[in-house]
Amino acid sequence: MGMEWLKSGAFFGSIMFALMGVIIFLVAFVIIDKLTPYNLWEEIVEKQNRALALVVAAMSLGICIIVAAAIHG
């Protein structure tokens, strides 16, 4: 076990893929928010809709798993 992760190429590559994953997730989330017939933020935060919060959490995890698999593979 060495210090391969400290090499600049590996370090900056990891940062780049992490930022790419976050950006792709945010774009996918905004698209899904626009496709729903109501405002997700208002429903979850202001109206305390816990069922919708669970659905959005599951959807977010699904998107993150897909993005991670696409970047990794």
N, CA, C and O atoms as a printed pandas DataFrame, in Angstrom:
     atom_number atom_name residue_name chain_id  residue_number  x_coord  y_coord  z_coord
0              1         N          MET        A               1    0.845   -1.176    0.000
1              2        CA          MET        A               1    0.000    0.000    0.000
2              3         C          MET        A               1    0.884    1.231    0.000
3              4         O          MET        A               1    1.619    1.477    0.957
4              5         N          GLY        A               2    0.816    1.977   -1.038
5              6        CA          GLY        A               2    1.689    3.129   -1.174
6              7         C          GLY        A               2    0.920    4.430   -1.094
7              8         O          GLY        A               2   -0.189    4.507   -0.565
8              9         N          MET        A               3    1.541    5.419   -1.627
9             10        CA          MET        A               3    0.969    6.753   -1.616
10            11         C          MET        A               3    0.510    7.155   -3.015
11            12         O          MET        A               3    0.665    8.309   -3.415
12            13         N          GLU        A               4   -0.061    6.194   -3.765
13            14        CA          GLU        A               4   -0.485    6.470   -5.126
14            15         C          GLU        A               4   -1.557    7.544   -5.189
15            16         O          GLU        A               4   -1.635    8.290   -6.165
16            17         N          TRP        A               5   -2.379    7.628   -4.159
17            18        CA          TRP        A               5   -3.477    8.590   -4.180
18            19         C          TRP        A               5   -2.971   10.022   -4.032
19            20         O          TRP        A               5   -3.713   10.969   -4.291
20            21         N          LEU        A               6   -1.719   10.189   -3.619
21            22        CA          LEU        A               6   -1.161   11.536   -3.496
22            23         C          LEU        A               6   -0.604   12.076   -4.805
23            24         O          LEU        A               6   -0.264   13.255   -4.892
24            25         N          LYS        A               7   -0.507   11.231   -5.819
25            26        CA          LYS        A               7   -0.024   11.702   -7.114
26            27         C          LYS        A               7   -1.014   12.718   -7.676
27            28         O          LYS        A               7   -2.228   12.564   -7.534
28            29         N          SER        A               8   -0.487   13.743   -8.306
29            30        CA          SER        A               8   -1.349   14.848   -8.749
30            31         C          SER        A               8   -2.406   14.386   -9.752
31            32         O          SER        A               8   -3.542   14.859   -9.703
32            33         N          GLY        A               9   -2.057   13.475  -10.655
33            34        CA          GLY        A               9   -3.033   12.999  -11.636
34            35         C          GLY        A               9   -4.195   12.283  -10.986
35            36         O          GLY        A               9   -5.349   12.516  -11.346
36            37         N          ALA        A              10   -3.905   11.416  -10.035
37            38        CA          ALA        A              10   -4.965   10.678   -9.342
38            39         C          ALA        A              10   -5.802   11.613   -8.479
39            40         O          ALA        A              10   -7.027   11.495   -8.436
40            41         N          PHE        A              11   -5.148   12.534   -7.800
41            42        CA          PHE        A              11   -5.861   13.453   -6.913
42            43         C          PHE        A              11   -6.806   14.357   -7.694
43            44         O          PHE        A              11   -7.984   14.472   -7.354
44            45         N          PHE        A              12   -6.286   15.004   -8.750
45            46        CA          PHE        A              12   -7.123   15.911   -9.527
46            47         C          PHE        A              12   -8.162   15.160  -10.355
47            48         O          PHE        A              12   -9.241   15.687  -10.626
48            49         N          GLY        A              13   -7.845   13.943  -10.754
49            50        CA          GLY        A              13   -8.843   13.120  -11.432
50            51         C          GLY        A              13  -10.005   12.785  -10.516
51            52         O          GLY        A              13  -11.162   12.810  -10.937
52            53         N          SER        A              14   -9.701   12.474   -9.269
53            54        CA          SER        A              14  -10.757   12.186   -8.295
54            55         C          SER        A              14  -11.627   13.410   -8.044
55            56         O          SER        A              14  -12.852   13.306   -7.977
56            57         N          ILE        A              15  -10.992   14.567   -7.906
57            58        CA          ILE        A              15  -11.748   15.808   -7.698
58            59         C          ILE        A              15  -12.622   16.103   -8.909
59            60         O          ILE        A              15  -13.775   16.508   -8.755
60            61         N          MET        A              16  -12.086   15.904  -10.117
61            62        CA          MET        A              16  -12.843   16.168  -11.328
62            63         C          MET        A              16  -14.061   15.254  -11.434
63            64         O          MET        A              16  -15.158   15.714  -11.752
64            65         N          PHE        A              17  -13.872   13.950  -11.166
65            66        CA          PHE        A              17  -14.994   13.026  -11.241
66            67         C          PHE        A              17  -16.026   13.303  -10.158
67            68         O          PHE        A              17  -17.223   13.144  -10.395
68            69         N          ALA        A              18  -15.587   13.713   -8.978
69            70        CA          ALA        A              18  -16.528   14.064   -7.914
70            71         C          ALA        A              18  -17.369   15.277   -8.318
71            72         O          ALA        A              18  -18.586   15.277   -8.136
72            73         N          LEU        A              19  -16.729   16.297   -8.860
73            74        CA          LEU        A              19  -17.468   17.482   -9.307
74            75         C          LEU        A              19  -18.401   17.153  -10.460
75            76         O          LEU        A              19  -19.526   17.651  -10.513
76            77         N          MET        A              20  -17.940   16.315  -11.383
77            78        CA          MET        A              20  -18.806   15.896  -12.479
78            79         C          MET        A              20  -20.039   15.160  -11.966
79            80         O          MET        A              20  -21.150   15.388  -12.444
80            81         N          GLY        A              21  -19.837   14.278  -10.992
81            82        CA          GLY        A              21  -20.958   13.542  -10.427
82            83         C          GLY        A              21  -21.962   14.448   -9.750
83            84         O          GLY        A              21  -23.169   14.264   -9.906
84            85         N          VAL        A              22  -21.480   15.427   -9.000
85            86        CA          VAL        A              22  -22.381   16.368   -8.319
86            87         C          VAL        A              22  -23.148   17.207   -9.335
87            88         O          VAL        A              22  -24.347   17.430   -9.172
88            89         N          ILE        A              23  -22.473   17.671  -10.372
89            90        CA          ILE        A              23  -23.138   18.489  -11.390
90            91         C          ILE        A              23  -24.193   17.672  -12.138
91            92         O          ILE        A              23  -25.297   18.160  -12.377
92            93         N          ILE        A              24  -23.864   16.447  -12.504
93            94        CA          ILE        A              24  -24.832   15.591  -13.192
94            95         C          ILE        A              24  -26.034   15.314  -12.297
95            96         O          ILE        A              24  -27.173   15.317  -12.764
96            97         N          PHE        A              25  -25.781   15.074  -11.003
97            98        CA          PHE        A              25  -26.885   14.854  -10.074
98            99         C          PHE        A              25  -27.780   16.087   -9.972
99           100         O          PHE        A              25  -29.005   15.966   -9.999
100          101         N          LEU        A              26  -27.180   17.269   -9.857
101          102        CA          LEU        A              26  -27.979   18.491   -9.742
102          103         C          LEU        A              26  -28.819   18.730  -10.991
103          104         O          LEU        A              26  -29.980   19.127  -10.890
104          105         N          VAL        A              27  -28.246   18.492  -12.158
105          106        CA          VAL        A              27  -29.001   18.665  -13.410
106          107         C          VAL        A              27  -30.163   17.679  -13.460
107          108         O          VAL        A              27  -31.279   18.054  -13.821
108          109         N          ALA        A              28  -29.911   16.423  -13.101
109          110        CA          ALA        A              28  -30.983   15.417  -13.108
110          111         C          ALA        A              28  -32.070   15.776  -12.097
111          112         O          ALA        A              28  -33.257   15.597  -12.374
112          113         N          PHE        A              29  -31.672   16.281  -10.928
113          114        CA          PHE        A              29  -32.657   16.649   -9.916
114          115         C          PHE        A              29  -33.513   17.824  -10.381
115          116         O          PHE        A              29  -34.725   17.830  -10.161
116          117         N          VAL        A              30  -32.899   18.814  -11.018
117          118        CA          VAL        A              30  -33.667   19.967  -11.515
118          119         C          VAL        A              30  -34.639   19.521  -12.600
119          120         O          VAL        A              30  -35.773   19.997  -12.650
120          121         N          ILE        A              31  -34.205   18.613  -13.467
121          122        CA          ILE        A              31  -35.101   18.108  -14.514
122          123         C          ILE        A              31  -36.294   17.392  -13.899
123          124         O          ILE        A              31  -37.431   17.604  -14.321
124          125         N          ILE        A              32  -36.047   16.554  -12.912
125          126        CA          ILE        A              32  -37.149   15.834  -12.266
126          127         C          ILE        A              32  -38.049   16.803  -11.505
127          128         O          ILE        A              32  -39.266   16.620  -11.477
128          129         N          ASP        A              33  -37.470   17.830  -10.889
129          130        CA          ASP        A              33  -38.263   18.837  -10.194
130          131         C          ASP        A              33  -39.175   19.569  -11.174
131          132         O          ASP        A              33  -40.318   19.881  -10.840
132          133         N          LYS        A              34  -38.681   19.845  -12.376
133          134        CA          LYS        A              34  -39.500   20.530  -13.382
134          135         C          LYS        A              34  -40.587   19.609  -13.947
135          136         O          LYS        A              34  -41.645   20.086  -14.359
136          137         N          LEU        A              35  -40.337   18.304  -13.969
137          138        CA          LEU        A              35  -41.328   17.365  -14.515
138          139         C          LEU        A              35  -42.492   17.106  -13.555
139          140         O          LEU        A              35  -43.577   16.719  -13.989
140          141         N          THR        A              36  -42.273   17.316  -12.262
141          142        CA          THR        A              36  -43.342   17.082  -11.296
142          143         C          THR        A              36  -44.344   18.238  -11.347
143          144         O          THR        A              36  -43.967   19.372  -11.644
144          145         N          PRO        A              37  -45.607   17.959  -11.061
145          146        CA          PRO        A              37  -46.635   19.007  -11.178
146          147         C          PRO        A              37  -46.642   20.006  -10.006
147          148         O          PRO        A              37  -47.474   20.913   -9.991
148          149         N          TYR        A              38  -45.762   19.866   -9.053
149          150        CA          TYR        A              38  -45.737   20.780   -7.906
150          151         C          TYR        A              38  -44.295   21.104   -7.557
151          152         O          TYR        A              38  -43.369   20.469   -8.062
152          153         N          ASN        A              39  -44.106   22.088   -6.697
153          154        CA          ASN        A              39  -42.782   22.510   -6.282
154          155         C          ASN        A              39  -42.298   21.590   -5.156
155          156         O          ASN        A              39  -42.874   21.583   -4.068
156          157         N          LEU        A              40  -41.241   20.817   -5.418
157          158        CA          LEU        A              40  -40.759   19.852   -4.428
158          159         C          LEU        A              40  -40.314   20.527   -3.138
159          160         O          LEU        A              40  -40.633   20.052   -2.048
160          161         N          TRP        A              41  -39.577   21.635   -3.252
161          162        CA          TRP        A              41  -39.066   22.312   -2.061
162          163         C          TRP        A              41  -40.215   22.797   -1.170
163          164         O          TRP        A              41  -40.178   22.621    0.047
164          165         N          GLU        A              42  -41.224   23.403   -1.780
165          166        CA          GLU        A              42  -42.368   23.902   -1.010
166          167         C          GLU        A              42  -43.115   22.755   -0.337
167          168         O          GLU        A              42  -43.495   22.858    0.829
168          169         N          GLU        A              43  -43.325   21.675   -1.064
169          170        CA          GLU        A              43  -44.049   20.531   -0.498
170          171         C          GLU        A              43  -43.297   19.900    0.665
171          172         O          GLU        A              43  -43.897   19.558    1.684
172          173         N          ILE        A              44  -41.991   19.748    0.516
173          174        CA          ILE        A              44  -41.212   19.053    1.539
174          175         C          ILE        A              44  -40.938   19.948    2.736
175          176         O          ILE        A              44  -41.130   19.520    3.874
176          177         N          VAL        A              45  -40.498   21.168    2.512
177          178        CA          VAL        A              45  -40.067   22.035    3.613
178          179         C          VAL        A              45  -41.235   22.756    4.267
179          180         O          VAL        A              45  -41.377   22.724    5.489
180          181         N          GLU        A              46  -42.067   23.400    3.470
181          182        CA          GLU        A              46  -43.126   24.228    4.043
182          183         C          GLU        A              46  -44.345   23.411    4.478
183          184         O          GLU        A              46  -44.921   23.669    5.535
184          185         N          LYS        A              47  -44.734   22.435    3.670
185          186        CA          LYS        A              47  -45.921   21.638    3.988
186          187         C          LYS        A              47  -45.599   20.363    4.750
187          188         O          LYS        A              47  -46.506   19.626    5.135
188          189         N          GLN        A              48  -44.288   20.089    4.978
189          190        CA          GLN        A              48  -43.831   18.928    5.748
190          191         C          GLN        A              48  -44.364   17.599    5.196
191          192         O          GLN        A              48  -44.807   16.739    5.957
192          193         N          ASN        A              49  -44.317   17.444    3.889
193          194        CA          ASN        A              49  -44.791   16.226    3.234
194          195         C          ASN        A              49  -43.689   15.164    3.325
195          196         O          ASN        A              49  -42.788   15.120    2.487
196          197         N          ARG        A              50  -43.773   14.317    4.343
197          198        CA          ARG        A              50  -42.730   13.314    4.579
198          199         C          ARG        A              50  -42.740   12.197    3.546
199          200         O          ARG        A              50  -41.687   11.664    3.198
200          201         N          ALA        A              51  -43.902   11.844    3.063
201          202        CA          ALA        A              51  -43.970   10.792    2.043
202          203         C          ALA        A              51  -43.243   11.238    0.769
203          204         O          ALA        A              51  -42.494   10.465    0.170
204          205         N          LEU        A              52  -43.467   12.465    0.372
205          206        CA          LEU        A              52  -42.770   12.984   -0.800
206          207         C          LEU        A              52  -41.274   13.087   -0.535
207          208         O          LEU        A              52  -40.470   12.843   -1.434
208          209         N          ALA        A              53  -40.895   13.443    0.677
209          210        CA          ALA        A              53  -39.472   13.524    1.022
210          211         C          ALA        A              53  -38.803   12.164    0.886
211          212         O          ALA        A              53  -37.670   12.081    0.414
212          213         N          LEU        A              54  -39.482   11.102    1.289
213          214        CA          LEU        A              54  -38.932    9.758    1.140
214          215         C          LEU        A              54  -38.815    9.355   -0.325
215          216         O          LEU        A              54  -37.837    8.717   -0.718
216          217         N          VAL        A              55  -39.788    9.715   -1.121
217          218        CA          VAL        A              55  -39.735    9.406   -2.547
218          219         C          VAL        A              55  -38.578   10.157   -3.206
219          220         O          VAL        A              55  -37.845    9.587   -4.016
220          221         N          VAL        A              56  -38.414   11.431   -2.861
221          222        CA          VAL        A              56  -37.322   12.229   -3.429
222          223         C          VAL        A              56  -35.976   11.688   -2.953
223          224         O          VAL        A              56  -35.017   11.667   -3.724
224          225         N          ALA        A              57  -35.890   11.254   -1.704
225          226        CA          ALA        A              57  -34.639   10.677   -1.192
226          227         C          ALA        A              57  -34.288    9.396   -1.950
227          228         O          ALA        A              57  -33.129    9.193   -2.312
228          229         N          ALA        A              58  -35.264    8.541   -2.191
229          230        CA          ALA        A              58  -35.020    7.307   -2.940
230          231         C          ALA        A              58  -34.614    7.618   -4.380
231          232         O          ALA        A              58  -33.720    6.978   -4.934
232          233         N          MET        A              59  -35.275    8.604   -4.977
233          234        CA          MET        A              59  -34.927    9.008   -6.336
234          235         C          MET        A              59  -33.509    9.567   -6.378
235          236         O          MET        A              59  -32.762    9.280   -7.313
236          237         N          SER        A              60  -33.136   10.346   -5.395
237          238        CA          SER        A              60  -31.793   10.919   -5.332
238          239         C          SER        A              60  -30.734    9.834   -5.202
239          240         O          SER        A              60  -29.702    9.888   -5.871
240          241         N          LEU        A              61  -30.981    8.860   -4.352
241          242        CA          LEU        A              61  -30.040    7.752   -4.219
242          243         C          LEU        A              61  -29.922    6.963   -5.513
243          244         O          LEU        A              61  -28.827    6.544   -5.890
244          245         N          GLY        A              62  -31.036    6.758   -6.191
245          246        CA          GLY        A              62  -31.012    6.056   -7.475
246          247         C          GLY        A              62  -30.187    6.801   -8.509
247          248         O          GLY        A              62  -29.382    6.197   -9.219
248          249         N          ILE        A              63  -30.384    8.115   -8.598
249          250        CA          ILE        A              63  -29.606    8.918   -9.542
250          251         C          ILE        A              63  -28.117    8.853   -9.190
251          252         O          ILE        A              63  -27.267    8.724  -10.072
252          253         N          CYS        A              64  -27.814    8.943   -7.899
253          254        CA          CYS        A              64  -26.405    8.915   -7.470
254          255         C          CYS        A              64  -25.749    7.575   -7.799
255          256         O          CYS        A              64  -24.590    7.541   -8.214
256          257         N          ILE        A              65  -26.469    6.486   -7.618
257          258        CA          ILE        A              65  -25.912    5.174   -7.939
258          259         C          ILE        A              65  -25.663    5.043   -9.443
259          260         O          ILE        A              65  -24.646    4.488   -9.858
260          261         N          ILE        A              66  -26.587    5.551  -10.257
261          262        CA          ILE        A              66  -26.420    5.487  -11.700
262          263         C          ILE        A              66  -25.227    6.329  -12.139
263          264         O          ILE        A              66  -24.428    5.891  -12.966
264          265         N          VAL        A              67  -25.104    7.537  -11.587
265          266        CA          VAL        A              67  -23.987    8.419  -11.941
266          267         C          VAL        A              67  -22.665    7.793  -11.514
267          268         O          VAL        A              67  -21.693    7.825  -12.269
268          269         N          ALA        A              68  -22.619    7.222  -10.304
269          270        CA          ALA        A              68  -21.380    6.602   -9.818
270          271         C          ALA        A              68  -20.993    5.409  -10.691
271          272         O          ALA        A              68  -19.813    5.216  -10.983
272          273         N          ALA        A              69  -21.967    4.614  -11.107
273          274        CA          ALA        A              69  -21.667    3.461  -11.962
274          275         C          ALA        A              69  -21.193    3.923  -13.334
275          276         O          ALA        A              69  -20.300    3.314  -13.922
276          277         N          ALA        A              70  -21.786    4.995  -13.845
277          278        CA          ALA        A              70  -21.375    5.494  -15.156
278          279         C          ALA        A              70  -19.963    6.070  -15.122
279          280         O          ALA        A              70  -19.193    5.884  -16.065
280          281         N          ILE        A              71  -19.624    6.758  -14.055
281          282        CA          ILE        A              71  -18.288    7.350  -13.946
282          283         C          ILE        A              71  -17.255    6.257  -13.679
283          284         O          ILE        A              71  -16.157    6.289  -14.235
284          285         N          HIS        A              72  -17.600    5.304  -12.839
285          286        CA          HIS        A              72  -16.654    4.251  -12.464
286          287         C          HIS        A              72  -16.386    3.280  -13.609
287          288         O          HIS        A              72  -15.257    2.830  -13.810
288          289         N          GLY        A              73  -17.436    2.967  -14.351
289          290        CA          GLY        A              73  -17.315    1.943  -15.393
290          291         C          GLY        A              73  -16.895    2.514  -16.658
291          292         O          GLY        A              73  -16.745    1.791  -17.643
